[in-house]
Amino acid sequence: EVHGVDPHRSIFFEDSPRNLRTATDVGMKTVHVLSDTDWGKMGLEDGDGFIDHSVVDLSAFLTETVLTNV
């Protein structure tokens, strides 16, 4: 609200799943950038129903989704 961001028109990119849960709660789409780090798995204990997309290569994901829809 403070910055005028409409969560229903926003995507949250994050490598820590537990941060994606909050983004989903406010109405954002979420992209989990996969990693082999400990924090990259935190928050997945209860499933990943709050993650809209999981990606290994963020650049390829953006190229395939955003740039093809411009």
Contacts in CASP RR format, 6 or more apart in sequence:
PFRMAT RR
TARGET T0000
AUTHOR 0000-0000-0000
METHOD contacts of the structure
MODEL  1
EVHGVDPHRSIFFEDSPRNLRTATDVGMKTVHVLSDTDWGKMGLEDGDGF
IDHSVVDLSAFLTETVLTNV
7 23 0 8 1.000
7 26 0 8 1.000
7 27 0 8 1.000
7 28 0 8 1.000
8 27 0 8 1.000
8 28 0 8 1.000
10 27 0 8 1.000
10 28 0 8 1.000
10 29 0 8 1.000
11 28 0 8 1.000
11 29 0 8 1.000
11 30 0 8 1.000
11 31 0 8 1.000
12 19 0 8 1.000
12 20 0 8 1.000
12 23 0 8 1.000
12 28 0 8 1.000
12 29 0 8 1.000
12 30 0 8 1.000
12 31 0 8 1.000
13 31 0 8 1.000
13 33 0 8 1.000
13 58 0 8 1.000
14 20 0 8 1.000
14 23 0 8 1.000
14 30 0 8 1.000
14 31 0 8 1.000
14 32 0 8 1.000
14 33 0 8 1.000
15 32 0 8 1.000
15 33 0 8 1.000
15 34 0 8 1.000
15 35 0 8 1.000
15 37 0 8 1.000
15 39 0 8 1.000
15 40 0 8 1.000
16 39 0 8 1.000
16 40 0 8 1.000
16 42 0 8 1.000
16 43 0 8 1.000
17 32 0 8 1.000
17 40 0 8 1.000
17 41 0 8 1.000
17 42 0 8 1.000
17 43 0 8 1.000
17 44 0 8 1.000
17 48 0 8 1.000
17 50 0 8 1.000
17 51 0 8 1.000
18 42 0 8 1.000
18 43 0 8 1.000
20 30 0 8 1.000
20 32 0 8 1.000
20 50 0 8 1.000
20 51 0 8 1.000
21 43 0 8 1.000
21 50 0 8 1.000
23 30 0 8 1.000
24 30 0 8 1.000
24 50 0 8 1.000
24 51 0 8 1.000
25 50 0 8 1.000
29 52 0 8 1.000
29 53 0 8 1.000
30 50 0 8 1.000
30 51 0 8 1.000
30 52 0 8 1.000
30 53 0 8 1.000
31 51 0 8 1.000
31 52 0 8 1.000
31 53 0 8 1.000
31 54 0 8 1.000
31 55 0 8 1.000
31 58 0 8 1.000
31 61 0 8 1.000
32 48 0 8 1.000
32 51 0 8 1.000
32 53 0 8 1.000
32 54 0 8 1.000
32 55 0 8 1.000
33 55 0 8 1.000
33 56 0 8 1.000
33 58 0 8 1.000
34 40 0 8 1.000
34 54 0 8 1.000
34 55 0 8 1.000
34 56 0 8 1.000
48 54 0 8 1.000
53 61 0 8 1.000
55 61 0 8 1.000
END
